[in-house]
């Protein structure tokens, strides 16, 4: 893709820091990734509901919804999938700059695409959440009937069947959505955000200076 040489970046008077101060919470992107049927959209919207109750400004970029507009011209080849994720990551970056807690619910099957998405955000602003559910569980759910159609050859290049899914090697959070109840998964995401000081239960306590440095992996539902 050729970049325009006739544009100059315009620096706004109101910055992300101003917007975060107004919102009284940090802006980050929660990047939900996993197989179709792993519960990405369900978890993302449930987390959004919980954050809304805490007066946080949020927005969910959902895979199916985005493909009806912003990415309606893309198919499911490797190249189109990569372009799909590139566009989503740029849209999420704009939301983060606006002071919003952005959430993306996309399979995003390739590590290289997720790493490229991560690379456009300042350190600590990209929180990868692996919705961990086995292929067997996802096929049993088959909410949209896509696995059945993929097995019959009706749907080509389907992740987990005829196209690979590369699981995150070191996500910030791994949630066992194939085993745990939704409310437990939501609670673990909210607790992680609290640990990272994305929001405070009482915004008047302390400052809102930013996320602590470093990334920590928390595995939800791991055996004792």
C-alpha positions in Angstrom: 0.0 0.0 0.0 1.4 3.3 -1.1 1.5 6.1 1.5 0.5 9.7 0.6 3.4 12.1 0.4 1.2 15.2 0.5 0.0 15.0 4.1 1.4 16.5 7.3 0.5 15.3 10.8 -1.6 17.9 12.6 -1.1 18.1 16.4 -4.3 18.7 18.3 -4.7 21.1 21.2 -6.7 18.6 23.2 -4.6 15.5 23.7 -5.2 12.0 24.8 -4.0 12.9 28.3 -6.7 15.6 28.5 -9.4 13.1 27.4 -8.2 10.5 29.9 -8.4 13.1 32.7 -11.9 14.0 31.7 -12.9 10.3 31.6 -11.1 9.5 34.8 -9.7 6.3 33.4 -6.9 5.2 31.1 -7.5 4.3 27.5 -6.2 1.0 26.2 -7.1 -1.6 23.7 -8.3 -5.0 24.8 -7.5 -7.4 21.9 -9.7 -10.5 22.2 -8.4 -13.3 20.0 -9.4 -17.0 19.7 -11.2 -19.5 17.4 -14.7 -18.8 16.1 -17.0 -19.8 18.9 -14.5 -19.3 21.6 -16.6 -16.5 23.1 -14.7 -13.4 22.0 -17.7 -11.2 21.2 -19.7 -12.4 24.1 -16.9 -11.7 26.6 -16.0 -8.3 25.0 -19.6 -7.1 25.3 -20.0 -8.5 28.8 -16.8 -6.7 29.9 -18.1 -3.5 28.2 -21.3 -3.8 30.2 -19.3 -4.1 33.4 -17.1 -1.2 32.6 -20.2 0.9 31.7 -21.4 0.3 35.2 -18.1 1.8 36.4 -18.7 4.9 34.2 -16.0 4.0 31.7 -16.2 5.1 28.1 -15.9 2.1 25.8 -16.4 0.8 22.3 -16.3 -2.8 20.9 -15.1 -3.4 17.4 -16.8 -6.7 16.4 -15.5 -8.8 13.6 -18.8 -9.4 11.8 -19.9 -5.8 12.2 -16.7 -4.4 10.8 -16.9 -6.6 7.8 -20.3 -5.1 6.9 -18.7 -1.6 6.6 -15.1 -0.7 7.0 -13.8 -4.0 5.7 -16.8 -5.0 3.5 -14.4 -5.2 0.5 -12.2 -7.9 2.0 -12.4 -11.6 1.7 -10.7 -14.3 3.8 -7.5 -14.9 2.0 -4.3 -14.6 4.0 -3.7 -11.2 2.5 -7.3 -9.9 3.1 -7.2 -11.2 6.7 -4.0 -9.3 7.3 -5.4 -6.1 5.8 -8.6 -6.6 7.9 -6.5 -6.7 11.1 -4.4 -3.7 9.9 -7.5 -1.6 9.5 -8.9 -2.7 12.8 -5.7 -1.9 14.7 -5.6 1.6 13.1 -9.3 2.1 14.1 -8.6 0.9 17.6 -5.6 3.3 17.9 -7.9 6.2 17.0 -10.3 5.1 19.8 -7.5 4.9 22.3 -6.3 8.4 21.3 -9.9 9.5 21.9 -9.6 8.3 25.5 -11.8 5.3 25.1 -11.2 1.7 26.3 -11.4 0.0 22.9 -12.1 -3.7 22.6 -11.6 -5.8 19.4 -13.3 -9.2 19.0 -11.6 -10.8 16.0 -10.1 -14.2 15.4 -6.9 -12.5 14.2 -5.4 -15.9 13.6 -1.8 -15.0 12.7 0.8 -14.0 15.3 2.5 -11.7 12.9 -0.7 -9.6 12.3 -1.3 -9.4 16.1 2.3 -8.3 16.6 2.0 -5.7 13.9 -1.1 -4.4 15.7 0.7 -4.3 19.0 3.6 -2.4 17.5 1.5 0.7 16.6 0.5 1.3 20.3 2.7 2.7 23.0 4.1 0.1 25.4 1.4 -1.1 27.8 -1.6 0.1 25.8 -2.2 -3.2 23.9 -3.7 -5.9 26.1 -3.9 -9.2 24.3 -6.6 -11.5 25.7 -6.6 -15.1 24.5 -10.1 -16.6 24.6 -9.0 -20.2 25.2 -11.4 -22.8 24.0 -10.6 -26.1 22.3 -11.6 -26.7 18.7 -13.9 -29.5 20.0 -15.7 -27.1 22.3 -16.0 -24.4 19.5 -17.4 -27.0 17.1 -19.9 -28.2 19.7 -21.1 -24.6 20.1 -21.1 -23.8 16.4 -23.3 -20.8 17.0 -23.3 -19.7 13.4 -23.2 -23.2 11.8 -19.8 -22.3 10.2 -17.9 -25.3 11.4 -20.5 -27.6 9.8 -20.3 -25.7 6.6 -16.5 -25.7 6.7 -16.3 -29.5 7.3 -18.5 -30.0 4.3 -16.3 -27.8 2.2 -18.9 -25.1 1.7 -16.8 -22.5 3.6 -13.2 -22.2 2.4 -10.2 -21.1 4.4 -11.9 -21.4 7.7 -9.8 -21.0 10.8 -9.2 -24.2 12.7 -10.3 -26.4 9.8 -8.7 -25.4 6.5 -6.7 -22.4 7.8 -4.4 -22.3 10.8 -4.9 -20.5 14.1 -1.7 -19.4 15.8 -2.4 -19.2 19.5 -0.7 -16.3 21.4 2.6 -17.4 22.9 2.6 -14.8 25.7 -0.7 -12.9 26.0 -1.4 -10.5 28.8 -4.3 -12.6 29.8 -5.5 -16.1 28.9 -9.1 -16.7 29.8 -10.4 -20.3 29.6 -13.7 -19.4 27.9 -14.3 -23.0 26.9 -14.5 -24.1 30.5 -15.5 -21.2 32.8 -18.8 -19.4 33.2 -19.1 -16.0 31.5 -19.3 -14.1 34.8 -16.0 -15.7 36.0 -14.3 -14.7 32.7 -15.6 -11.1 33.0 -14.4 -10.9 36.6 -10.9 -11.9 35.7 -10.7 -9.3 32.9 -12.0 -6.6 35.2 -9.5 -7.6 37.9 -6.7 -7.5 35.5 -7.6 -4.0 34.4 -7.8 -3.0 38.0 -4.4 -4.3 38.6 -3.1 -2.4 35.7 -4.7 0.8 37.0 -6.8 1.3 33.9 -9.6 2.4 36.2 -10.1 2.9 39.9 -13.1 2.0 42.0 -12.9 5.4 43.5 -11.4 7.8 40.9 -10.8 10.5 43.5 -8.2 8.3 45.2 -4.7 8.8 43.9 -3.6 10.0 40.5 -4.4 8.6 37.1 -0.8 8.7 35.9 -0.7 5.7 33.7 -0.3 1.9 33.4 2.6 0.3 35.3 5.5 -0.8 33.0 5.8 -4.4 32.1 3.5 -7.2 30.9 2.3 -10.0 33.1 0.6 -13.2 32.0 -2.4 -14.2 34.1 -3.9 -17.6 33.2 -7.6 -17.8 34.3 -8.8 -21.2 35.4 -5.4 -22.8 35.8 -5.2 -25.7 38.2 -4.0 -25.0 41.7 
